[in-house]
Amino acid sequence: MARFAAVGAGRMGRGIAIAFAYAGHRIALIDLRQRSPQAWQRLCDEARGEIDASLRVLAQLGAFEPSQVEAIAARVELVDADGAAAALAAAELVFEGVPETMEAKRDAFEQINRHCSDEAILTSTTSSILVTQLAQLVRRPERFLNMHWLNPAYLIPVVELSTHAGTDPGVVERTRALMEGIGKLPVVCGPTPGYIVPRLQALIMNEAARMIEEGAATAEEIDKATRFGLGLRFAAIGVVEFIDFGGSDILHHASREMAASVDANRYAAPAIVGRMVEQGHLGVKTGSGFYDYTGRDVPAYRRDVLARTLAMLRHAGLWKPPAAATLDAQP
């Protein structure tokens, strides 16, 4: 039996299944709903078709050889309601991905609780319900956490692990290791709405929409600026690292100006930024900020940041060699 199980055979479950299958693991894709034979066959055909199509697109893009598609897809085992008990009993890591209602979650976890072993790690892929709410539905809440995947789940490396106060630290580390084993980059946060990435990206997307509404810039210009300015920089350096690199005082002053000229509520800097400025913890230039730079080779660190940025420029095809000759006309 498969070591891993995704409960819910929709888009998220299929994406998770591809991720594990690609990494060489068998995974059970479980549908808990009792269906007629015809309805079950339709679901199987749809799921198999989507999994196959996604893998073929990756192969066409050069991710792997097209001849490997069938072998990878065959590692996904579609399991109906009658086979759910055995598949859940064998799983050591379970992903709940049923529709985003408490009623649907409650029904799913009732079966998961009944059939999973006491050692199994249980997760929910919810994007909107707090881990503290769902932990109440789980028989052994110390073995439960939320796991938010970024679409497409089989492609984006980051998965966000949201823990509650009762989550066993050993379970978190085991989950982290299992996800790293399939090539993912797990990040941990507490029971916060929006996790990390959705909370940040919602602010950016809303502000972009406002700029279009105000006539500040077109969609095309905003997208060019975000892809090759904002996005390129933040692909090379983390958001918090970026604050330290430039200085929290820069953020403090920029926020003050934007709050005065655009919107006081949207651009007011949080209290932590003001405290850091008052205390002189400005980042790299003072030796401490959100990170501690004590004993660090700062010139080497700055070179590393530039190297990362240069690599992103080259990847985007935007870096050009220096001109061979002076082009300005001589007086």
C-alpha positions as CSV (number, residue, x, y, z in Angstrom):
1,M,0.0,0.0,0.0
2,A,1.1,3.6,-0.6
3,R,2.8,5.4,2.3
4,F,1.1,8.7,1.4
5,A,-2.6,9.6,0.8
6,A,-4.4,12.6,-0.5
7,V,-8.1,12.7,0.5
8,G,-10.1,14.5,-2.1
9,A,-9.6,13.8,-5.8
10,G,-9.9,17.4,-7.0
11,R,-7.4,19.8,-8.4
12,M,-5.3,20.1,-5.2
13,G,-5.3,16.3,-4.5
14,R,-4.2,15.6,-8.1
15,G,-1.4,18.2,-7.9
16,I,-0.1,16.7,-4.6
17,A,-0.3,13.2,-6.2
18,I,1.9,14.3,-9.1
19,A,4.4,15.8,-6.7
20,F,4.9,12.5,-4.9
21,A,4.7,10.4,-8.0
22,Y,7.3,12.5,-9.7
23,A,9.6,12.0,-6.7
24,G,9.2,8.2,-7.0
25,H,6.5,7.5,-4.4
26,R,3.2,5.7,-4.7
27,I,0.4,7.8,-3.4
28,A,-3.3,7.0,-2.9
29,L,-5.7,9.6,-4.2
30,I,-8.8,8.9,-2.2
31,D,-12.4,9.9,-3.0
32,L,-14.6,9.4,0.1
33,R,-17.9,10.0,-1.6
34,Q,-20.1,7.0,-2.4
35,R,-20.6,7.1,-6.2
36,S,-22.3,5.0,-8.8
37,P,-20.0,2.9,-11.0
38,Q,-20.6,5.3,-13.8
39,A,-19.8,8.4,-11.7
40,W,-16.7,6.8,-10.3
41,Q,-15.5,6.0,-13.8
42,R,-16.1,9.6,-14.9
43,L,-14.0,10.8,-11.9
44,C,-11.2,8.4,-12.6
45,D,-11.1,9.4,-16.3
46,E,-11.1,13.1,-15.4
47,A,-8.3,12.7,-12.7
48,R,-6.2,10.4,-14.9
49,G,-6.6,12.8,-17.8
50,E,-5.5,15.8,-15.8
51,I,-2.5,14.0,-14.2
52,D,-1.4,12.7,-17.6
53,A,-1.9,16.1,-19.3
54,S,0.1,17.9,-16.6
55,L,3.0,15.5,-16.8
56,R,3.0,15.7,-20.6
57,V,3.3,19.5,-20.6
58,L,6.2,19.2,-18.2
59,A,7.8,16.7,-20.5
60,Q,7.3,19.0,-23.5
61,L,9.0,21.7,-21.5
62,G,12.0,19.5,-21.1
63,A,11.5,18.6,-17.4
64,F,12.0,14.9,-18.2
65,E,11.7,12.5,-21.1
66,P,8.2,11.9,-22.5
67,S,8.8,8.2,-22.2
68,Q,8.6,8.6,-18.4
69,V,5.1,10.0,-18.2
70,E,3.3,6.7,-18.0
71,A,5.5,5.3,-15.2
72,I,5.1,8.4,-13.1
73,A,1.4,8.5,-13.6
74,A,1.1,4.8,-12.7
75,R,2.3,5.6,-9.2
76,V,-0.9,7.4,-8.4
77,E,-3.5,4.9,-7.1
78,L,-7.1,6.1,-7.4
79,V,-9.1,4.8,-4.4
80,D,-12.9,4.8,-4.1
81,A,-14.9,5.1,-0.8
82,D,-14.9,1.3,-0.4
83,G,-11.1,1.1,-0.5
84,A,-10.5,4.3,1.6
85,A,-10.2,2.4,5.0
86,A,-7.3,0.2,3.8
87,A,-5.5,3.1,2.1
88,L,-5.8,5.4,5.1
89,A,-4.7,2.6,7.5
90,A,-1.5,2.2,5.5
91,A,-0.6,5.9,5.1
92,E,2.0,7.6,7.3
93,L,1.2,11.1,5.9
94,V,-2.3,12.2,4.9
95,F,-3.4,15.3,3.1
96,E,-7.0,16.4,3.5
97,G,-8.1,18.4,0.5
98,V,-11.9,18.3,0.4
99,P,-14.0,21.4,-0.2
100,E,-13.5,24.5,2.0
101,T,-16.4,24.1,4.4
102,M,-16.3,22.9,8.0
103,E,-19.0,20.4,7.3
104,A,-17.0,18.8,4.5
105,K,-13.8,18.9,6.7
106,R,-15.7,17.3,9.7
107,D,-17.0,14.5,7.5
108,A,-13.6,13.8,6.0
109,F,-11.8,13.8,9.4
110,E,-14.4,11.5,10.9
111,Q,-13.3,8.9,8.4
112,I,-9.6,9.8,8.6
113,N,-9.7,9.5,12.4
114,R,-11.4,6.1,12.2
115,H,-9.0,4.5,9.8
116,C,-5.6,6.1,10.2
117,S,-3.0,4.7,12.5
118,D,-2.0,6.6,15.7
119,E,1.4,7.3,14.2
120,A,0.1,8.9,11.0
121,I,0.6,12.6,10.5
122,L,-2.6,14.3,9.4
123,T,-2.7,17.6,7.5
124,S,-5.2,19.8,5.9
125,T,-4.5,21.7,2.7
126,T,-7.1,24.4,3.5
127,S,-6.3,27.9,2.3
128,S,-8.9,29.6,4.6
129,I,-9.6,27.7,7.8
130,L,-7.2,28.1,10.8
131,V,-5.3,25.1,12.0
132,T,-6.7,25.8,15.5
133,Q,-10.2,25.3,14.2
134,L,-9.5,22.1,12.4
135,A,-7.4,20.6,15.2
136,Q,-10.6,20.2,17.1
137,L,-11.8,17.7,14.5
138,V,-8.7,15.4,14.8
139,R,-8.5,12.5,17.3
140,R,-4.8,13.1,18.0
141,P,-4.3,16.9,17.5
142,E,-0.6,16.7,18.4
143,R,-0.1,14.9,15.1
144,F,-2.0,17.5,13.1
145,L,-1.0,20.7,11.2
146,N,-2.2,22.6,8.1
147,M,-0.1,22.3,5.0
148,H,-0.7,25.0,2.3
149,W,0.6,24.2,-1.2
150,L,1.1,26.8,-3.8
151,N,-0.3,26.1,-7.2
152,P,0.7,24.3,-9.3
153,A,1.4,22.0,-6.3
154,Y,3.7,19.7,-8.3
155,L,5.8,22.7,-9.5
156,I,6.2,25.3,-6.8
157,P,8.7,24.2,-4.2
158,V,7.4,26.0,-1.1
159,V,4.8,24.4,1.2
160,E,3.6,26.3,4.2
161,L,3.3,24.3,7.5
162,S,0.9,26.0,9.9
163,T,1.1,24.6,13.4
164,H,-1.0,25.1,16.5
165,A,0.1,25.2,20.2
166,G,-0.4,21.4,20.6
167,T,1.4,20.3,17.5
168,D,4.3,17.9,18.5
169,P,7.6,19.5,17.4
170,G,8.8,16.0,16.4
171,V,5.8,15.8,14.0
172,V,6.8,19.1,12.5
173,E,10.4,17.9,11.9
174,R,9.2,14.6,10.5
175,T,6.8,16.4,8.2
176,R,9.6,18.8,7.1
177,A,11.9,15.9,6.4
178,L,9.3,14.0,4.4
179,M,8.5,17.1,2.3
180,E,12.2,17.8,1.7
181,G,12.5,14.2,0.6
182,I,10.3,15.0,-2.4
183,G,12.1,18.2,-3.3
184,K,9.9,20.7,-1.4
185,L,11.0,23.7,0.7
186,P,8.8,23.7,3.8
187,V,8.4,26.9,5.8
188,V,6.7,27.0,9.2
189,C,4.3,29.6,10.6
190,G,1.8,29.8,13.4
191,P,-2.0,29.7,13.2
192,T,-2.2,32.9,11.2
193,P,-4.8,33.8,8.5
194,G,-3.4,33.7,5.0
195,Y,-0.2,31.8,6.0
196,I,2.9,33.7,4.7
197,V,2.7,33.8,0.9
198,P,-1.1,34.5,0.4
199,R,-1.0,37.2,3.1
200,L,1.9,39.0,1.4
201,Q,0.7,38.5,-2.2
202,A,-2.9,39.7,-1.5
203,L,-1.5,43.1,-0.5
204,I,0.5,43.4,-3.7
205,M,-2.3,42.2,-6.0
206,N,-4.8,44.6,-4.4
207,E,-2.5,47.5,-4.7
208,A,-1.8,46.7,-8.3
209,A,-5.6,46.7,-9.0
210,R,-5.9,50.0,-7.2
211,M,-3.2,51.5,-9.4
212,I,-5.1,50.5,-12.5
213,E,-8.3,51.8,-11.1
214,E,-6.6,55.2,-10.3
215,G,-5.0,55.3,-13.7
216,A,-1.6,55.3,-12.2
217,A,-0.3,52.7,-14.7
218,T,-1.6,50.1,-17.1
219,A,-1.7,46.4,-16.4
220,E,1.1,45.8,-18.9
221,E,3.4,48.3,-17.2
222,I,2.7,47.0,-13.7
223,D,3.3,43.4,-14.8
224,K,6.6,44.4,-16.5
225,A,7.7,46.3,-13.3
226,T,6.7,43.4,-11.0
227,R,8.3,40.6,-13.2
228,F,11.6,42.3,-13.8
229,G,11.8,44.7,-10.8
230,L,10.0,43.6,-7.7
231,G,9.8,39.9,-8.6
232,L,13.4,39.6,-9.9
233,R,14.8,41.2,-6.7
234,F,12.7,39.2,-4.4
235,A,13.6,36.0,-6.2
236,A,17.2,36.8,-5.3
237,I,16.7,38.1,-1.7
238,G,14.0,37.5,0.8
239,V,11.5,40.2,1.8
240,V,12.8,40.5,5.4
241,E,16.4,40.2,4.2
242,F,15.7,43.0,1.8
243,I,14.6,45.3,4.7
244,D,17.9,44.6,6.5
245,F,20.0,45.0,3.3
246,G,18.6,48.5,2.6
247,G,18.0,49.4,6.2
248,S,14.8,49.6,8.3
249,D,15.2,53.3,8.4
250,I,14.6,53.4,4.7
251,L,11.4,51.4,5.1
252,H,10.4,53.7,8.0
253,H,10.8,56.9,6.0
254,A,9.3,55.5,2.8
255,S,6.3,54.3,4.8
256,R,5.8,57.7,6.4
257,E,5.9,59.4,3.0
258,M,3.5,56.9,1.3
259,A,1.2,57.1,4.3
260,A,1.0,60.8,3.9
261,S,0.6,60.9,0.1
262,V,-1.4,57.7,-0.6
263,D,-3.2,56.1,2.4
264,A,-2.4,56.4,6.1
265,N,-3.8,53.0,6.9
266,R,-2.3,51.0,4.0
267,Y,1.2,52.4,4.4
268,A,1.6,52.9,8.1
269,A,4.7,51.0,9.2
270,P,4.2,48.5,12.0
271,A,5.5,49.4,15.5
272,I,8.4,46.9,15.2
273,V,10.0,49.0,12.4
274,G,9.8,52.2,14.5
275,R,11.3,50.5,17.5
276,M,14.2,49.1,15.5
277,V,14.9,52.6,14.1
278,E,14.8,54.1,17.6
279,Q,17.2,51.4,18.9
280,G,19.6,51.8,16.0
281,H,19.0,48.2,14.7
282,L,18.9,49.2,11.0
283,G,20.2,46.0,9.4
284,V,23.4,45.2,7.7
285,K,24.9,48.7,8.1
286,T,24.6,48.6,11.9
287,G,25.3,44.9,12.5
288,S,21.8,43.9,13.5
289,G,18.2,44.2,12.3
290,F,15.8,41.4,11.8
291,Y,19.0,39.3,11.5
292,D,22.1,39.4,13.6
293,Y,25.3,40.1,11.5
294,T,27.7,39.8,14.4
295,G,30.8,38.0,13.2
296,R,29.6,37.8,9.7
297,D,31.8,38.7,6.7
298,V,29.6,41.6,5.5
299,P,31.5,42.3,2.3
300,A,31.3,38.7,1.3
301,Y,27.6,38.7,2.2
302,R,27.0,41.8,0.0
303,R,28.8,40.1,-2.9
304,D,26.6,37.0,-2.4
305,V,23.5,39.1,-2.7
306,L,24.8,40.7,-5.9
307,A,25.7,37.3,-7.3
308,R,22.2,36.0,-6.6
309,T,20.7,39.1,-8.3
310,L,23.1,38.8,-11.3
311,A,22.1,35.2,-11.7
312,M,18.4,36.1,-11.9
313,L,19.2,38.8,-14.5
314,R,21.0,36.3,-16.6
315,H,18.2,33.8,-16.2
316,A,15.8,36.4,-17.4
317,G,18.0,37.2,-20.4
318,L,18.4,40.8,-19.2
319,W,22.1,41.0,-18.6
320,K,24.3,42.2,-21.4
321,P,28.1,42.4,-21.7
322,P,29.8,45.8,-21.5
323,A,30.0,47.8,-24.6
324,A,33.2,47.2,-26.6
325,A,33.8,50.8,-27.3
326,T,32.6,54.3,-26.2
327,L,29.5,55.2,-28.1
328,D,29.2,58.9,-27.3
329,A,30.4,61.2,-30.0
330,Q,33.6,63.0,-29.2
331,P,33.4,66.8,-29.1
